[in-house]
């Protein structure tokens, strides 16, 4: 990439322009989805600003409450949740919101109700705030049929029914990765313009990677296939080089690296968390949606991740996602165990 030339480009593809271009391909669209996305983008900009100022504004540390997952809430978690809930409701385009921070789903009052259901984790990896590690917001969007009553059934759907998904990572730069079901695109916030600019058009994950990402501290509690797979990563039997281990412990950062460089991200079930640790609706589904759109795969240990049908809004699941060939390998290990 010619960075000098890029710096002087005047024809900038902003996220607003990109989404409007996509909208123009659907003459029947009313612009509701574009308005909803612009409110999500605004929420991301606000949280990015708050994350950058957290140390100065004393937003570090605990808010003194515990959220529904039993995790102690950081002040920034609480703030980010409020920002997104208010931004989404004020868009006038949402009917049901499911946040990691709220025990119950939020049903938008009829006067502000729209056709979209949004599931989100307002600040994933927030335990890393104090040490400056990348954290992020994850979201997924479902569509509700016109004239239907808002019920939780519109949220408790398989991930393959999602209309769009994405995440915004707050790190060395603020990056928003989005898919509306026709590929994956990455945008970077230009602080001087206050705009997200298209920097990673049509992201495709490499078919096979050289990196695996897993919390090896849980190794003694893993099941057979996971243990076998990680052993193969470290000591390949085919004479190839071992894979490199990279684990940040912030899902957005680990998945972002996997998406760009290839490889596999694993968060398996284990003896302590037999149902896995990551939440289906607002962690597993959006990330699996993005992976598949980029040419990768996502697997739960039993099935394609996007075919899972959640029964509760905070349900958890194991997840293996990343490069197509790498996920294929772990699928084969689970299939072999099943035969035995």
Buried (B, 14 or more C-beta within 10 A) or exposed (E): EEEEEEEEEEEEBBBBEBBEEBBEEEEEEEEBBBBBBBBBBBBBBBBBBBBEEBEEEEBEEEBEEEBBEEEBBBBBBBBBBEBBBEBBBEBBBBBBBBBBBBEEBBBBEEEBBBBBBBBBBBBBBBBBBEEEBBBBBBBBBBBBEEEEEBEBEBBBBBBBEBBBBBBBBBBEEBBBBBBBEEBBBBBBBBEEEEBBBBBBEEBBBBEBBBBBBBBEEBEEBBBEBBBBBBEBBEEEEEEEEEBEBBBBEBBBBBBBBBBBBBBBBBBBBBEEBEEBBBBBBBBBBBBBBBBBBBBBBBBBBEEBBBEBEBEEBBBBBBBBBBBBBBBEBBBEBBEEEEEE
